[in-house]
Amino acid sequence: MRIALYQPDIPQNTGTILRFCACLNVEAHIVEPAGFPISDRHFRRAGMDYLDQVTIVRHDSWSKFMQWRDSADCRVILLTTKGVTPYLEQRYRSTDVLLLGRESAGVPQQVADTADAQVVIPMQPAMRSLNVAMAAALVVGEALRQTRDE
């Protein structure tokens, strides 16, 4: 299982997600440019000493990420408020990459169009979205539950 962060723009969320990845042994991909320097103190504080324990793969562009994806032969599952499939109804594979968009803007349509599936976390109608780290935790938890015996 892998998480990919598309051009993350809040260092605390990225640090929290990377800490989460370290604890659950989930590989993390960062599709740049990020909205902050990777040395940012907020990023480091949120990730604490866990950042040395996570596998981080950096891609300097979306096209470089897509090249990697093609060579890795994996599916990309986009977490999006515009998705139609509830995340609990998606059937995950251990080789999937769970893609999270920018906190401020999600992903552009051209990126969304390349996803193999788009899942949504059902919420109350008046609510816009969850924090990206919370969304990652929910969906990765379900994906790992489904794939633990693969």
C-alpha positions as CSV (number, residue, x, y, z in Angstrom):
1,M,0.0,0.0,0.0
2,R,1.2,3.5,-0.8
3,I,0.0,7.0,-0.3
4,A,0.8,9.8,-2.8
5,L,0.4,13.5,-1.9
6,Y,-0.2,15.7,-4.8
7,Q,1.5,19.1,-4.3
8,P,0.8,19.2,-0.6
9,D,0.6,22.8,0.7
10,I,0.2,22.4,4.5
11,P,3.4,21.2,6.2
12,Q,1.8,20.0,9.4
13,N,-0.6,17.7,7.5
14,T,2.2,16.3,5.4
15,G,4.3,15.6,8.5
16,T,1.3,13.9,10.2
17,I,0.7,11.7,7.1
18,L,4.3,10.8,6.9
19,R,4.4,9.9,10.6
20,F,1.3,7.8,10.0
21,C,3.0,6.1,7.0
22,A,6.1,5.3,9.2
23,C,3.9,3.7,11.9
24,L,2.0,1.5,9.5
25,N,4.8,0.8,7.1
26,V,3.1,2.5,4.2
27,E,5.4,4.0,1.4
28,A,4.8,7.7,0.9
29,H,5.1,9.6,-2.5
30,I,5.3,13.3,-2.7
31,V,4.4,14.8,-6.1
32,E,6.1,18.2,-6.2
33,P,6.1,21.1,-6.1
34,A,5.1,21.2,-2.5
35,G,3.8,24.5,-1.1
36,F,6.6,24.5,1.5
37,P,10.3,23.5,1.8
38,I,10.7,19.9,3.0
39,S,12.9,21.3,5.8
40,D,10.0,23.4,7.1
41,R,10.0,23.4,11.0
42,H,6.2,22.7,11.1
43,F,6.7,19.7,8.8
44,R,9.5,18.4,11.0
45,R,7.5,19.0,14.2
46,A,4.4,17.2,13.0
47,G,6.6,14.3,11.7
48,M,8.7,14.2,14.8
49,D,11.5,11.6,14.8
50,Y,9.3,9.3,12.6
51,L,10.5,10.9,9.4
52,D,13.6,8.8,9.4
53,Q,11.5,5.7,9.6
54,V,9.3,6.2,6.5
55,T,10.1,5.5,2.9
56,I,9.6,8.7,1.0
57,V,9.7,8.8,-2.8
58,R,9.7,12.3,-4.3
59,H,8.6,13.0,-7.9
60,D,9.4,16.4,-9.2
61,S,6.3,16.6,-11.4
62,W,3.0,14.8,-12.1
63,S,4.5,13.4,-15.4
64,K,7.4,11.9,-13.5
65,F,5.0,10.3,-11.0
66,M,3.0,8.9,-14.0
67,Q,6.2,7.4,-15.4
68,W,6.9,5.8,-12.1
69,R,3.3,4.5,-11.9
70,D,3.5,2.9,-15.3
71,S,6.7,1.1,-14.4
72,A,5.3,0.0,-11.1
73,D,2.1,-1.3,-12.7
74,C,-0.2,-0.1,-9.9
75,R,-3.6,1.5,-9.6
76,V,-4.2,5.0,-8.4
77,I,-7.2,5.5,-6.2
78,L,-8.1,9.2,-5.8
79,L,-9.7,10.3,-2.5
80,T,-12.0,13.2,-3.6
81,T,-15.1,14.9,-2.4
82,K,-16.3,14.6,-6.1
83,G,-16.0,10.8,-6.0
84,V,-19.1,8.6,-6.5
85,T,-17.9,5.3,-4.9
86,P,-17.9,5.4,-1.1
87,Y,-14.5,4.4,0.2
88,L,-16.0,1.4,2.1
89,E,-17.4,0.0,-1.2
90,Q,-14.0,0.1,-3.1
91,R,-12.1,-3.1,-3.4
92,Y,-8.4,-2.3,-2.7
93,R,-5.3,-4.2,-3.7
94,S,-2.0,-4.2,-1.7
95,T,-0.3,-2.5,-4.7
96,D,-2.7,0.4,-4.8
97,V,-1.6,4.0,-4.5
98,L,-4.0,6.2,-2.6
99,L,-3.8,9.7,-4.0
100,L,-4.6,12.8,-1.9
101,G,-4.9,16.2,-3.4
102,R,-3.8,19.6,-2.1
103,E,-5.5,20.7,1.0
104,S,-6.5,24.0,-0.6
105,A,-7.6,22.8,-4.1
106,G,-7.6,19.0,-4.4
107,V,-6.2,17.9,-7.8
108,P,-6.8,19.4,-11.3
109,Q,-9.3,17.6,-13.5
110,Q,-6.5,16.3,-15.7
111,V,-5.0,14.5,-12.7
112,A,-8.4,13.2,-11.6
113,D,-9.0,11.8,-15.1
114,T,-5.9,9.5,-14.8
115,A,-7.1,7.8,-11.6
116,D,-8.3,4.2,-11.8
117,A,-11.0,4.9,-9.2
118,Q,-12.3,7.9,-7.3
119,V,-13.6,7.3,-3.8
120,V,-15.4,9.6,-1.4
121,I,-15.9,9.6,2.3
122,P,-19.6,10.1,2.9
123,M,-20.3,13.1,5.1
124,Q,-23.1,15.3,6.3
125,P,-24.5,17.4,3.4
126,A,-23.4,20.7,4.8
127,M,-19.8,19.7,5.3
128,R,-17.2,20.3,2.6
129,S,-14.3,18.0,3.6
130,L,-12.2,16.3,6.2
131,N,-8.7,17.3,7.1
132,V,-6.5,15.5,4.5
133,A,-4.6,13.5,7.2
134,M,-7.9,12.3,8.7
135,A,-9.1,11.3,5.3
136,A,-5.9,9.4,4.7
137,A,-6.2,7.5,8.0
138,L,-9.8,6.4,7.3
139,V,-9.1,5.1,3.8
140,V,-5.7,3.6,4.4
141,G,-7.2,1.8,7.4
142,E,-9.9,0.2,5.3
143,A,-7.5,-0.6,2.5
144,L,-5.0,-2.3,4.9
145,R,-7.9,-4.2,6.5
146,Q,-9.0,-5.5,3.1
147,T,-5.5,-6.4,1.9
148,R,-3.8,-7.8,5.1
149,D,-3.9,-11.4,3.9
150,E,-2.6,-10.7,0.3
